Amino acid sequence: MMSIRHNVSLSELNTLKLKGQASAFAAFNSLESLIELQRSARELNLPLRVLGGGSNILLAEHVNALVVQSSAETINLVHEDDAYAWVDVDAGVDWHQWVCCSNQYGYGLENLALIPGLVGASPVQNIGAYGVEAGELIEHVVGYQLSTKQLRILTASECRFSYRQSVFKRELKNDFVILRVRFRLHQTFSPNLTYAPLDTLDRDGLTSDALIQAVVGVRNSKLPDPAVNPNAGSFFHNPIVSETLALTLRKQNPAMPQYPQVVGVKLAAGWLIDQCGYKGKAIGPVSMYEKQALVLTTKEGATLAHVRTLQKAVQHSVYSRFGVWLEPEPQVFE
């Protein structure tokens, strides 16, 4: 019988440290234990909700659900050839720890170092940094669909990865529990140094470990440690606007950073927020970080309501000045 706890505080299980409590909570480490928890949820007349590392959620004060979290932490090399290595990684593995050991098998994940959370959450958000997205290195995702009670294997194309998006945030939201992810890593180290400040690194002689350490250094210099200043990393998506709007904004704001995409132009949300005077600004126990306006931090006692107040203030201010609506990256967990 799985151990289910009732009326459990989730405040320490989300990196924003928002106050919140789940009706019930349990860990699972296999498909069989997950199926047993689904039966228990029905008996308790509660929906079943999956919590990853809590680094990309906005926790509601009352989560009327049986919240489950993977505790499986196995990494297995499945196959390799001259070009690639295929590695299965359980959903409960810490993401940064996986990145740091991934180069024992192959290369490609270095730019994604120090992103908080668990491996199981990486396909959901299609996490990315410095020109690399997790979806580019995912072969498939293994998971359990709650509505059909079926074990499914979704290929990368079926995951429908796009910028900070996937099928798991749309059609399969709250209906798919990721059990493990298969990564396809490159056998040859070919670093992606297209994004600043990594573009200043000397490619000659650069190793995978050195690139990981460089990324860690950059992130530590820009982002607060969640253990010291609770946060969820970048709070808003960098918006992608039409080329027409981008040109208009550039004429009005010559210093505005812009990044042409295949379709449209990406803007820097942090720059937009900074220009509106919100860098370092607090409303109650929440504020936009003084060193990086894109990061929202909290103090003790903060709730989802406090976060939403600042979120809406920033959104309306940026829209009023630039005509661009910012969408938050973290998803409400309720």
C-alpha positions in Angstrom: 0.0 0.0 0.0 1.3 3.4 -1.0 1.9 5.9 1.9 -0.5 8.8 1.4 -0.3 11.8 3.7 -3.2 14.2 4.2 -3.3 18.0 4.5 0.3 18.4 3.5 2.0 21.8 3.1 3.7 22.3 -0.3 5.4 25.5 0.7 8.8 23.8 0.7 8.1 22.0 -2.5 7.9 25.1 -4.8 10.9 27.3 -5.4 8.8 30.5 -4.9 8.0 29.2 -1.4 4.4 30.2 -1.8 2.0 29.2 1.0 -0.1 26.2 -0.1 -1.5 22.9 1.1 -2.6 19.7 -0.7 -5.5 17.6 0.4 -3.2 14.6 0.0 0.3 13.8 -1.1 2.4 10.7 -2.1 5.5 9.8 -3.9 5.7 7.1 -6.6 8.7 5.2 -8.1 7.1 2.9 -10.7 4.1 2.6 -13.1 2.5 0.1 -10.7 2.7 2.5 -7.7 1.3 5.3 -9.9 -1.7 3.1 -10.9 -2.3 2.3 -7.3 -2.3 6.0 -6.4 -4.8 6.7 -9.2 -7.1 4.1 -7.6 -6.6 5.8 -4.2 -7.4 9.2 -5.7 -10.7 7.8 -7.0 -11.5 6.4 -3.6 -10.7 9.7 -2.0 -12.8 11.5 -4.7 -9.9 13.6 -5.6 -8.2 14.5 -8.9 -4.6 13.3 -9.3 -2.1 16.1 -9.9 1.7 15.7 -10.7 4.3 17.9 -9.0 7.8 18.0 -10.4 10.6 20.0 -8.7 8.2 22.9 -8.1 10.4 25.4 -10.0 7.8 26.4 -12.6 4.6 26.6 -10.7 2.5 29.2 -9.0 1.1 27.3 -6.0 -2.5 27.9 -5.0 -3.2 28.2 -1.3 -5.5 25.1 -1.4 -4.8 22.3 -3.8 -7.9 20.0 -3.6 -6.1 16.9 -5.1 -3.9 13.9 -4.4 -0.6 15.4 -5.4 2.0 12.9 -6.5 5.7 13.3 -7.2 8.2 10.9 -8.8 11.0 9.5 -6.7 12.5 7.3 -9.4 16.1 8.3 -10.1 17.6 5.8 -12.6 19.8 6.7 -15.6 20.4 4.0 -18.2 22.4 4.0 -21.4 20.1 2.2 -23.9 22.2 2.2 -27.2 24.9 4.1 -28.9 26.5 4.3 -32.4 29.1 6.6 -34.0 26.8 9.6 -34.0 24.5 9.4 -30.9 24.0 7.9 -27.5 20.4 7.2 -26.3 19.9 7.5 -22.6 16.8 6.8 -20.5 16.4 9.1 -17.5 13.7 8.7 -14.8 11.4 11.6 -14.1 12.6 12.1 -10.5 16.2 12.8 -11.4 17.4 16.3 -10.6 17.8 18.2 -13.9 21.1 19.9 -13.1 22.6 16.7 -11.8 21.6 15.0 -15.0 23.2 17.8 -17.1 26.4 17.5 -15.1 26.7 13.8 -15.7 25.2 13.6 -19.2 28.6 14.1 -20.8 29.6 10.7 -19.5 27.2 9.4 -22.3 27.2 12.2 -24.9 26.9 15.9 -25.5 24.4 18.7 -26.1 22.8 19.6 -22.8 25.6 21.8 -21.4 23.8 25.1 -22.0 20.9 23.9 -19.9 23.0 23.6 -16.7 21.6 25.0 -13.3 18.0 25.1 -14.5 16.1 24.0 -11.4 13.6 21.2 -11.4 13.3 17.5 -12.3 13.9 15.7 -15.6 10.2 14.8 -15.8 9.3 18.5 -16.1 11.8 19.3 -18.8 9.6 18.2 -21.8 6.5 19.9 -20.3 8.1 23.3 -20.5 10.5 22.4 -23.2 13.1 24.2 -21.1 15.8 26.2 -22.9 18.7 28.5 -22.4 21.4 30.1 -24.5 20.2 28.8 -27.8 19.5 25.2 -26.8 16.1 23.6 -26.0 15.6 20.3 -24.3 13.2 19.1 -27.1 16.1 19.2 -29.6 17.7 16.3 -27.6 14.7 14.3 -26.6 14.0 11.1 -28.6 10.7 10.2 -26.8 8.8 10.5 -23.6 7.3 7.6 -21.7 4.3 8.3 -19.5 0.9 7.2 -18.3 -2.3 8.8 -19.6 -4.8 9.0 -16.7 -8.0 9.2 -18.8 -7.3 6.1 -20.9 -5.2 4.3 -18.2 -2.6 3.5 -20.9 1.2 3.6 -20.9 2.2 5.7 -23.9 5.5 6.5 -25.7 5.4 9.9 -27.4 8.0 10.7 -30.0 9.6 14.1 -30.1 7.3 15.1 -33.0 4.2 13.9 -31.0 5.4 16.1 -28.1 4.9 19.1 -30.4 7.7 21.1 -28.9 7.9 24.8 -29.5 9.2 27.8 -27.5 8.4 26.9 -23.9 5.5 24.8 -25.1 4.6 21.1 -25.6 1.5 18.9 -25.9 1.8 18.3 -22.1 0.8 22.0 -21.5 -2.1 21.8 -24.0 -4.0 18.7 -25.0 -2.5 16.4 -22.3 -2.5 19.0 -19.5 -3.3 17.2 -16.2 -3.8 14.0 -18.1 -0.3 12.6 -18.6 2.2 11.6 -16.0 5.8 11.5 -17.3 7.7 8.4 -16.1 11.0 8.8 -18.0 12.6 10.7 -20.9 14.9 9.2 -23.5 17.6 11.6 -24.7 19.6 11.4 -27.9 23.0 12.9 -27.2 25.7 13.7 -29.7 28.9 11.6 -29.6 30.9 14.7 -30.8 31.1 17.8 -28.6 30.1 20.8 -30.7 29.2 23.7 -28.3 26.5 26.1 -29.1 28.1 29.5 -28.4 25.7 31.7 -30.4 24.1 33.5 -27.4 25.8 36.1 -25.3 27.7 35.9 -23.0 28.7 32.4 -24.1 29.8 33.9 -27.5 32.9 35.3 -25.8 34.2 31.8 -24.9 37.2 30.5 -26.9 35.9 27.5 -28.8 39.4 26.1 -29.2 40.2 23.8 -26.3 36.7 24.3 -24.7 35.5 21.1 -23.0 32.0 20.0 -22.1 32.8 20.4 -18.3 34.2 23.9 -18.9 31.1 24.9 -20.8 28.8 23.6 -18.0 30.9 25.6 -15.4 30.7 28.7 -17.6 26.9 28.4 -17.8 26.7 27.9 -14.1 28.8 31.0 -13.6 26.6 33.1 -15.9 23.4 32.0 -14.2 24.7 32.5 -10.7 25.7 36.1 -11.7 22.3 36.9 -13.0 19.8 34.8 -11.1 19.2 34.6 -7.4 19.7 31.3 -5.6 16.1 29.9 -4.8 17.4 28.7 -1.5 18.3 32.3 -0.5 15.8 34.4 -2.6 12.8 32.3 -3.5 12.1 32.5 -7.2 11.0 30.5 -10.3 13.7 31.8 -12.6 12.5 33.8 -15.6 8.9 34.7 -14.8 7.7 35.9 -18.2 8.2 34.5 -21.6 10.3 36.6 -24.0 7.5 37.7 -26.4 7.6 37.1 -30.1 6.0 39.9 -32.1 5.5 40.6 -35.8 8.3 42.1 -37.8 6.1 45.1 -38.4 5.6 45.8 -34.7 9.3 45.1 -34.0 10.4 47.7 -36.6 8.0 50.2 -35.1 9.3 49.6 -31.6 12.9 49.7 -32.8 12.4 53.2 -34.3 10.9 54.4 -31.1 13.5 52.6 -28.9 16.8 52.3 -30.8 18.5 50.4 -27.9 15.8 47.7 -27.7 17.2 44.2 -28.0 15.6 42.2 -30.8 16.3 38.6 -32.0 14.9 37.7 -35.4 13.2 34.2 -35.5 12.0 32.0 -38.3 8.6 33.7 -37.8 8.5 37.1 -36.1 11.0 38.8 -33.8 11.8 37.9 -30.1 12.0 40.7 -27.6 13.7 40.7 -24.2 11.0 40.7 -21.6 13.5 41.7 -18.9 14.4 44.8 -20.9 10.8 45.8 -21.3 10.1 45.4 -17.6 13.2 47.4 -16.7 12.1 50.2 -19.0 8.8 50.4 -17.2 10.6 50.9 -13.8 9.8 47.5 -12.2 13.4 46.3 -11.8 13.8 46.0 -8.0 10.2 47.2 -7.4 8.2 45.4 -4.7 4.5 45.2 -4.2 3.9 43.6 -0.8 6.1 40.5 -0.2 6.9 40.0 -3.9 9.3 42.0 -6.2 11.1 42.0 -9.5 14.7 41.1 -8.8 17.0 44.1 -8.6 19.7 42.4 -10.7 17.4 40.9 -13.4 13.9 42.4 -14.0 12.7 39.2 -15.5 12.9 37.3 -12.2 10.1 37.6 -9.6 11.2 36.9 -6.0 9.2 36.4 -2.8 9.5 36.9 0.9 8.0 34.9 3.7 4.2 34.8 3.7 3.8 35.4 0.0 0.8 33.8 -1.7 -0.5 33.3 -5.2 -2.7 36.4 -4.8 0.4 38.5 -4.0 2.2 37.2 -7.1 -0.8 37.9 -9.3 -1.0 41.5 -8.1 2.6 42.2 -9.2 2.2 40.1 -12.4 -0.8 42.1 -13.5 0.8 45.4 -12.7 3.9 44.5 -14.9 1.7 43.1 -17.7 -0.4 46.3 -17.9 2.6 48.6 -17.6 4.5 46.9 -20.4 1.4 46.7 -22.6 0.6 50.4 -22.0 4.1 51.5 -23.1 5.0 49.0 -25.8 1.8 47.4 -26.9 3.2 43.9 -26.0 1.4 41.5 -23.6 3.7 39.4 -21.4 2.7 35.8 -20.6 4.0 34.2 -17.4 6.2 31.1 -17.7 5.1 29.4 -14.4 1.8 27.6 -14.5 -0.8 27.9 -11.7 -0.9 24.7 -9.7 -4.3 24.3 -8.0 
